[in-house]
Every structure is written in C-alpha cells, then in structure tokens.
C-alpha cells in the first residue's frame, strides 16, 4: 500500500485488515501502540501466552518506526482478535484519562532500545484523535466500519477528526 505524503513528509502508516485498507497518522498510531504494548507487558504471567509476548514486541517496533512499515493487522490478529481488541480497549481507556500528550512527555516515553514514541513537533496532541482511532480500529476488526467512498481511503488519528484521502490514480505506462 502506498503512503500518503503530507507537506512533503510521509506522516502516515498504511494498514490493511482483511482487505480493508486505511491510513493512520503515525504519531497517533505510535502512541496507541506504545500504550497497547504497556498493557501487554502488565498482563499477569499466568495469562501471558506466547502470542502476547510477540505482539508486545511488534507493537513496540511499530511505535518507533511509524510510516516506515505497514501495520500488519492480519498477522497480529490472526486467531487472537478478541485478545487484540482487549489490548486496544484497555490502551484507549488509559489514554483517555490523559487529555493530551506534550512533546516533552513524548521525548520521555521510551518504548524500545532507548527510542521514544514518534513526535512531529506539535506542542501537544489531543488524545481524542487517538481514542477515536482505537474505536475505529476495533470496528474495522469486527467488520462494522463502513468502507470509504470509491477512490478514497480512511485517514485516522488526525487533528479535526477522521477524514478520507483520495487515492492517487496510477498513470498508464507510456506506449
């Protein structure tokens, strides 16, 4: 899947779940995935199946690389949809108590190998857009989120709310 370019810089992570393709602002996905990893880490040892340890690491990787990797939801959820949705819901619940995250907080939020969550220089990010993405992600996995209009893809996690982006049409090869 191609990444959208905004202001000349890729700020979006591509995602696909069972053919439902969308984009998400990488700062938003970074924060959500970092919190989901924290929820996974705090799961009592007796309930920590190998899948949970694997997904925790994958979430941490995606929280620091953002738009460089497409989000492999099909792999992450494969047979573990309810557990994954539990991570999404708990992370969203915990984040909702924050209100916002500042650049200073982001710099101090070390996720993996000494690297913090992704940040794009805004003074603060409203958690509402992250919680909205978490809700949409849950609906996508449950199969209840509506398809984007033809020729468009959903773009989640952006200030001002969910929107669609037109998919660039490919030019035919020269004859």
Order of alpha helices (4+ residues) and beta strands (2+ residues): beta-beta-beta-beta-alpha-alpha-alpha-alpha-beta-alpha-beta-beta-beta-alpha-beta-beta
